Amino acid sequence: MIEVTAQVSVYPLRQELLAPAIDEALQIFREHDLEVELGAMSTLLVGDDAVIFAALQKAFHHAAEQGQVVMVATFSNACPVPSKVKAKSS
């Protein structure tokens, strides 16, 4: 198991309210004890690869239960997390 960073976006489709599916995904990520860094268009997750994949699967399933959804994810074991880069340079 390795530490990875994932950049994730959840896009609920054809739903009157978008926030519930996104908020639930964020809650699931936090319940998995992942480092969660919110952005304007995506969220960065940092943690063990197996934990991240499990959290993404659960979040996708919950969002899909509410309606159609697109989830986009990019994974890296090489890209630093912005908050960790700031901490090291301080």
N, C-alpha and C positions, 0 to 999 in steps of 0.2 A: 504494500500500500504506500502511496506517495501523496505528498501535499500538492494540490493543484489549485489553480485559480480558474474560475468559470465566470464568463460574462453571459448573463441570461436576460432575455426579454420575453415577456408574456403578453400576447396580443389577443384579448377576447374579441371574437367576431360576432357581428349581428346581435349584440346584446345591448339592452337599454342602458345598463350600468356597467362600466368597465372596472371600477375600483374593487368590487368584491372579489373577483377572481385574482386580481393582482395582490390585494391585501392578504388573501388566504395563502397564496404562494409564499409571500414574505414571512408569514407566520410559520409555515412549514419549514422554511429554511432556518429560521431561528430555533425552532423546536429540535432541529438536528444539531444544534450547537455549532453552526457554521458562522464564520465571520461574514457579516453582511454589510456591504457598503452600497448605499443607494445612489443612483445617478438619475439624470433627467430622462434617459431613454432605456437604461438597462441597470442591472444590479450585478455587482461583483460578489462572488462567493469564494471563500478560501477555506480549505479543509482537506481532509482525507478523501481521496478519489472515490472510494466505495460509498462513503457517507454522502458526498455530493450527488453521485448518480442515484442513490436511493431517494434523496430529497427531491431531486428533479422529477423522478418518476411519480412520486406521490403528489407533487404539486401539479404535474400535468394531468394526472388522473382526476384530481379534484376540480381543476379548471374545466376539463372536458365534460364533467358531470353537469356543469352549469350551462354548457352550450359549446359552440364551435370555438376553437382556440388555435393559435399558432404560438409555438415556443421556439425561440432561437437560442442556441447555446454555443459558445466557443470555449475551448479548454486549453490550458497551458500549464506546463510544469516549469516554464522558464520566465514568464512575465512576472515582474514584481507587482505587488499590490501597492497602489499609491500611498496609502496610510503608512505602510511599512517603509517605503522609500523616504517619506517625510521624517519619520522617526529616526532613521539612520543618519539623515543629514543634519539633524538638530543637535 
